[in-house]
Amino acid sequence: MFRAFEKPLIMGILNVTPDSFSDGGKYITISAAVAQAEKMLSDGADIIDIGGESTRPGSDPVPALEQIRRIVPVIDSIKGLSPRLAISIDTTLAEVAEAALRAGADIINDVSGGTGDAKMLTLAARLDAPIVLMHSKGTPKTMQDHPYYQDVVSEVLAFLRERVEAALAVGVKSERILIDPGIGFGKRKQDNFDLLAHLDAFVELGFPVLLGASRKRFMGSLCNVQEPAELVTATAVTTALGVMAGVKLFRVHDVKENRQAADVAWAIRQSRKPVNR
């Protein structure tokens, strides 16, 4: 599903939660969620990532049944919007992921890398579902409580290698695995910049890389803005840099702007030729 594509894909964020860090409470009704999904599709989204639990720093876990109550009606309502639409489910719980897949979702997006629920990897194998394995230090509740790394790039790479091996060991096909360095998840400001500066190292692991830097707080402190919605341009910069590094998927709130950034960067990348000096 993901090995054949070339042009970078844009994954639009659709949080059907009351408390997500940037858009909490905006799409908790089905009509609002469908309208946002339609807008993201018209703006160029390839995938819509639906989440029923906030993973912002300090957030509390949401029980599986409540997540299912939030996400399944939305999946039912948007899965027929376009034949090209893929839907991903943002959850760490296998019960939620299975309900979403059976409702019509296509992809599992697990911010715990399969460590939050021992059944998640076996579920992906059993249903032959693509799965995003992300790095996170701790849980959303605790992940920003003094995270520390000696070498963040090496440590995140090692974690992702281990999670890939764990997925393969239970039968997940290699072509169904995607990886995500987890920008902002248990990372200090400089850790995030170090990861963004070495995205090519993650690409070299040989699996499609997803980048989720959209509206993240570490950029706000650099740009001297308080509101996450003011970080559209900053996010588009990370998208363009990610394309040049070989990243294949971008999880964003602002689809139109990041679609443009990805398309221009892709055209530039495709124009690279050896230079005789």
Secondary structure as a PSIPRED ss2 file (coil, helix, strand):
# PSIPRED VFORMAT (PSIPRED V4.0)

   1 M C   1.000  0.000  0.000
   2 F C   1.000  0.000  0.000
   3 R C   1.000  0.000  0.000
   4 A C   1.000  0.000  0.000
   5 F C   1.000  0.000  0.000
   6 E C   1.000  0.000  0.000
   7 K C   1.000  0.000  0.000
   8 P C   1.000  0.000  0.000
   9 L E   0.000  0.000  1.000
  10 I E   0.000  0.000  1.000
  11 M E   0.000  0.000  1.000
  12 G E   0.000  0.000  1.000
  13 I E   0.000  0.000  1.000
  14 L E   0.000  0.000  1.000
  15 N E   0.000  0.000  1.000
  16 V C   1.000  0.000  0.000
  17 T C   1.000  0.000  0.000
  18 P C   1.000  0.000  0.000
  19 D C   1.000  0.000  0.000
  20 S C   1.000  0.000  0.000
  21 F C   1.000  0.000  0.000
  22 S C   1.000  0.000  0.000
  23 D C   1.000  0.000  0.000
  24 G C   1.000  0.000  0.000
  25 G C   1.000  0.000  0.000
  26 K C   1.000  0.000  0.000
  27 Y C   1.000  0.000  0.000
  28 I C   1.000  0.000  0.000
  29 T C   1.000  0.000  0.000
  30 I H   0.000  1.000  0.000
  31 S H   0.000  1.000  0.000
  32 A H   0.000  1.000  0.000
  33 A H   0.000  1.000  0.000
  34 V H   0.000  1.000  0.000
  35 A H   0.000  1.000  0.000
  36 Q H   0.000  1.000  0.000
  37 A H   0.000  1.000  0.000
  38 E H   0.000  1.000  0.000
  39 K H   0.000  1.000  0.000
  40 M H   0.000  1.000  0.000
  41 L H   0.000  1.000  0.000
  42 S H   0.000  1.000  0.000
  43 D H   0.000  1.000  0.000
  44 G C   1.000  0.000  0.000
  45 A C   1.000  0.000  0.000
  46 D C   1.000  0.000  0.000
  47 I E   0.000  0.000  1.000
  48 I E   0.000  0.000  1.000
  49 D E   0.000  0.000  1.000
  50 I E   0.000  0.000  1.000
  51 G E   0.000  0.000  1.000
  52 G C   1.000  0.000  0.000
  53 E C   1.000  0.000  0.000
  54 S C   1.000  0.000  0.000
  55 T C   1.000  0.000  0.000
  56 R C   1.000  0.000  0.000
  57 P C   1.000  0.000  0.000
  58 G C   1.000  0.000  0.000
  59 S C   1.000  0.000  0.000
  60 D C   1.000  0.000  0.000
  61 P C   1.000  0.000  0.000
  62 V C   1.000  0.000  0.000
  63 P C   1.000  0.000  0.000
  64 A H   0.000  1.000  0.000
  65 L H   0.000  1.000  0.000
  66 E H   0.000  1.000  0.000
  67 Q H   0.000  1.000  0.000
  68 I H   0.000  1.000  0.000
  69 R H   0.000  1.000  0.000
  70 R H   0.000  1.000  0.000
  71 I H   0.000  1.000  0.000
  72 V H   0.000  1.000  0.000
  73 P H   0.000  1.000  0.000
  74 V H   0.000  1.000  0.000
  75 I H   0.000  1.000  0.000
  76 D H   0.000  1.000  0.000
  77 S H   0.000  1.000  0.000
  78 I H   0.000  1.000  0.000
  79 K C   1.000  0.000  0.000
  80 G C   1.000  0.000  0.000
  81 L C   1.000  0.000  0.000
  82 S C   1.000  0.000  0.000
  83 P C   1.000  0.000  0.000
  84 R C   1.000  0.000  0.000
  85 L C   1.000  0.000  0.000
  86 A E   0.000  0.000  1.000
  87 I E   0.000  0.000  1.000
  88 S E   0.000  0.000  1.000
  89 I E   0.000  0.000  1.000
  90 D E   0.000  0.000  1.000
  91 T C   1.000  0.000  0.000
  92 T C   1.000  0.000  0.000
  93 L C   1.000  0.000  0.000
  94 A H   0.000  1.000  0.000
  95 E H   0.000  1.000  0.000
  96 V H   0.000  1.000  0.000
  97 A H   0.000  1.000  0.000
  98 E H   0.000  1.000  0.000
  99 A H   0.000  1.000  0.000
 100 A H   0.000  1.000  0.000
 101 L H   0.000  1.000  0.000
 102 R H   0.000  1.000  0.000
 103 A H   0.000  1.000  0.000
 104 G C   1.000  0.000  0.000
 105 A C   1.000  0.000  0.000
 106 D C   1.000  0.000  0.000
 107 I E   0.000  0.000  1.000
 108 I E   0.000  0.000  1.000
 109 N E   0.000  0.000  1.000
 110 D E   0.000  0.000  1.000
 111 V C   1.000  0.000  0.000
 112 S C   1.000  0.000  0.000
 113 G C   1.000  0.000  0.000
 114 G C   1.000  0.000  0.000
 115 T C   1.000  0.000  0.000
 116 G C   1.000  0.000  0.000
 117 D C   1.000  0.000  0.000
 118 A C   1.000  0.000  0.000
 119 K C   1.000  0.000  0.000
 120 M H   0.000  1.000  0.000
 121 L H   0.000  1.000  0.000
 122 T H   0.000  1.000  0.000
 123 L H   0.000  1.000  0.000
 124 A H   0.000  1.000  0.000
 125 A H   0.000  1.000  0.000
 126 R H   0.000  1.000  0.000
 127 L H   0.000  1.000  0.000
 128 D C   1.000  0.000  0.000
 129 A C   1.000  0.000  0.000
 130 P C   1.000  0.000  0.000
 131 I E   0.000  0.000  1.000
 132 V E   0.000  0.000  1.000
 133 L E   0.000  0.000  1.000
 134 M E   0.000  0.000  1.000
 135 H C   1.000  0.000  0.000
 136 S C   1.000  0.000  0.000
 137 K C   1.000  0.000  0.000
 138 G C   1.000  0.000  0.000
 139 T C   1.000  0.000  0.000
 140 P C   1.000  0.000  0.000
 141 K C   1.000  0.000  0.000
 142 T C   1.000  0.000  0.000
 143 M C   1.000  0.000  0.000
 144 Q C   1.000  0.000  0.000
 145 D C   1.000  0.000  0.000
 146 H C   1.000  0.000  0.000
 147 P C   1.000  0.000  0.000
 148 Y C   1.000  0.000  0.000
 149 Y C   1.000  0.000  0.000
 150 Q C   1.000  0.000  0.000
 151 D C   1.000  0.000  0.000
 152 V H   0.000  1.000  0.000
 153 V H   0.000  1.000  0.000
 154 S H   0.000  1.000  0.000
 155 E H   0.000  1.000  0.000
 156 V H   0.000  1.000  0.000
 157 L H   0.000  1.000  0.000
 158 A H   0.000  1.000  0.000
 159 F H   0.000  1.000  0.000
 160 L H   0.000  1.000  0.000
 161 R H   0.000  1.000  0.000
 162 E H   0.000  1.000  0.000
 163 R H   0.000  1.000  0.000
 164 V H   0.000  1.000  0.000
 165 E H   0.000  1.000  0.000
 166 A H   0.000  1.000  0.000
 167 A H   0.000  1.000  0.000
 168 L H   0.000  1.000  0.000
 169 A H   0.000  1.000  0.000
 170 V C   1.000  0.000  0.000
 171 G C   1.000  0.000  0.000
 172 V C   1.000  0.000  0.000
 173 K C   1.000  0.000  0.000
 174 S H   0.000  1.000  0.000
 175 E H   0.000  1.000  0.000
 176 R H   0.000  1.000  0.000
 177 I E   0.000  0.000  1.000
 178 L E   0.000  0.000  1.000
 179 I E   0.000  0.000  1.000
 180 D E   0.000  0.000  1.000
 181 P C   1.000  0.000  0.000
 182 G C   1.000  0.000  0.000
 183 I C   1.000  0.000  0.000
 184 G C   1.000  0.000  0.000
 185 F C   1.000  0.000  0.000
 186 G C   1.000  0.000  0.000
 187 K C   1.000  0.000  0.000
 188 R C   1.000  0.000  0.000
 189 K H   0.000  1.000  0.000
 190 Q H   0.000  1.000  0.000
 191 D H   0.000  1.000  0.000
 192 N H   0.000  1.000  0.000
 193 F H   0.000  1.000  0.000
 194 D H   0.000  1.000  0.000
 195 L H   0.000  1.000  0.000
 196 L H   0.000  1.000  0.000
 197 A H   0.000  1.000  0.000
 198 H C   1.000  0.000  0.000
 199 L H   0.000  1.000  0.000
 200 D H   0.000  1.000  0.000
 201 A H   0.000  1.000  0.000
 202 F H   0.000  1.000  0.000
 203 V H   0.000  1.000  0.000
 204 E C   1.000  0.000  0.000
 205 L C   1.000  0.000  0.000
 206 G C   1.000  0.000  0.000
 207 F C   1.000  0.000  0.000
 208 P C   1.000  0.000  0.000
 209 V E   0.000  0.000  1.000
 210 L E   0.000  0.000  1.000
 211 L E   0.000  0.000  1.000
 212 G C   1.000  0.000  0.000
 213 A C   1.000  0.000  0.000
 214 S C   1.000  0.000  0.000
 215 R C   1.000  0.000  0.000
 216 K C   1.000  0.000  0.000
 217 R H   0.000  1.000  0.000
 218 F H   0.000  1.000  0.000
 219 M H   0.000  1.000  0.000
 220 G H   0.000  1.000  0.000
 221 S H   0.000  1.000  0.000
 222 L H   0.000  1.000  0.000
 223 C H   0.000  1.000  0.000
 224 N C   1.000  0.000  0.000
 225 V C   1.000  0.000  0.000
 226 Q C   1.000  0.000  0.000
 227 E C   1.000  0.000  0.000
 228 P H   0.000  1.000  0.000
 229 A H   0.000  1.000  0.000
 230 E H   0.000  1.000  0.000
 231 L H   0.000  1.000  0.000
 232 V H   0.000  1.000  0.000
 233 T H   0.000  1.000  0.000
 234 A H   0.000  1.000  0.000
 235 T H   0.000  1.000  0.000
 236 A H   0.000  1.000  0.000
 237 V H   0.000  1.000  0.000
 238 T H   0.000  1.000  0.000
 239 T H   0.000  1.000  0.000
 240 A H   0.000  1.000  0.000
 241 L H   0.000  1.000  0.000
 242 G H   0.000  1.000  0.000
 243 V H   0.000  1.000  0.000
 244 M H   0.000  1.000  0.000
 245 A H   0.000  1.000  0.000
 246 G C   1.000  0.000  0.000
 247 V C   1.000  0.000  0.000
 248 K C   1.000  0.000  0.000
 249 L E   0.000  0.000  1.000
 250 F E   0.000  0.000  1.000
 251 R E   0.000  0.000  1.000
 252 V E   0.000  0.000  1.000
 253 H C   1.000  0.000  0.000
 254 D C   1.000  0.000  0.000
 255 V H   0.000  1.000  0.000
 256 K H   0.000  1.000  0.000
 257 E H   0.000  1.000  0.000
 258 N H   0.000  1.000  0.000
 259 R H   0.000  1.000  0.000
 260 Q H   0.000  1.000  0.000
 261 A H   0.000  1.000  0.000
 262 A H   0.000  1.000  0.000
 263 D H   0.000  1.000  0.000
 264 V H   0.000  1.000  0.000
 265 A H   0.000  1.000  0.000
 266 W H   0.000  1.000  0.000
 267 A H   0.000  1.000  0.000
 268 I H   0.000  1.000  0.000
 269 R H   0.000  1.000  0.000
 270 Q H   0.000  1.000  0.000
 271 S C   1.000  0.000  0.000
 272 R C   1.000  0.000  0.000
 273 K C   1.000  0.000  0.000
 274 P C   1.000  0.000  0.000
 275 V C   1.000  0.000  0.000
 276 N C   1.000  0.000  0.000
 277 R C   1.000  0.000  0.000
